[in-house]
Amino acid sequence: MYTDFREQLCSRLADINDAGLYNSLGTSMSTDAVIEIGGQKLLNFSSPAPFALNVGQADESHTAAALEARIARMLNADDCILYNSQADADGALTNHLLNRADAVIYNALSQFALSGGPTFCRATKYKYHGFDTDDIEKQLKLSQAQQNRLLIVDAVDLASGNIAPLNRIFELANRYKAIVAIDQTLSAGLIGQGGSGVCTLFDNIDVPEIQTGSLQYLGSNAGAYIAGRREIIDFLRQQPSGITSSAPLTLQNISAACTAIDSIVQMNTERQYILQITNYLIKKLYCLGLEIPPTQTSRLSVMVGDSSNAETIVKQLAKKGVLVAALTSPFVSKDQCRLVLTLSASHTKDDIEKAAAAFESVLPLFPKD
């Protein structure tokens, strides 16, 4: 499938080049009034900050291009392009790469759907639910009339913390000639050797054509990326960024992400530790009689029933010094509301004991079987 799509992209790139519109500068994302790209100093009238504010130290060598190169290496991708926000990246993924003759197939409750990625997409939309591969196959069959099919999959399920069955998904994508885009937001840096994401956990799959994600799990408080095949990233660089309400990434954002990735790729011991303390907390909560769905990552859920009950428990836990998130409708069905806990390498066993004690104190609020 990608061979055909690559030929289409190369043809479109050739048209752009023939029209004299080819952008060879690369990434120009910066808030400075004067920026350097490819050794050339340019006055920045694209995305400068309105005021020059000193908001902390940043490494001047940490450019947007340097960050893109780091992300591409970590994810074993050919290239990478940065965006101001996840919504911008998801919009570019469908609005620029696809047209009315194509199809986008995505999880109805995925981060992609909730970011508004499909909102202005010209392609025909097909929705599946969760990691239901039978449903994915059904949508792939329905989309065979379209020229190209883009299948978007979350690497990690938002609600359960489970890893996508990529071996089966890639098998279906190959059978029904679909391009695969993996959302690595909850995976990149956290899972796999060197933080390379979930794809490296499977022996018999190729690196996906496209990988997307948020920089918020990679050391920055803003920004997103699309990594993937060289032709795809090259084509995306030719597209207008659009006028959005998203503030451009600052040098501090970029420098923080560069520094974080340099550390993250070395943190294999810490990644193992996170899984150990996650299992430790699961055992503690399970012993309290709480319902904990199986999880394969450091993201775990505690089932609480309806949404009002979930919010009540969140408030009571906060009074006990424990902050958790409530996942309610429309992320999950109304009777499947849950608390979501995400663990980090900074959590200690004492922290786990304190969390378990807090849950024990609010046990009467949980639904009884």
Helices and strands as residue ranges (DSSP letters): H 2-18, E 34-37, E 40-43, H 64-74, E 79-83, H 86-95, E 103-107, H 111-114, E 124-128, H 133-142, G 143-145, E 149-154, H 166-175, E 179-183, G 193-195, G 198-201, E 210-214, G 215-217, E 224-228, H 230-237, H 251-264, H 268-287, E 299-305, H 307-319, E 325-327, G 334-336, E 337-342, H 349-361, G 363-365
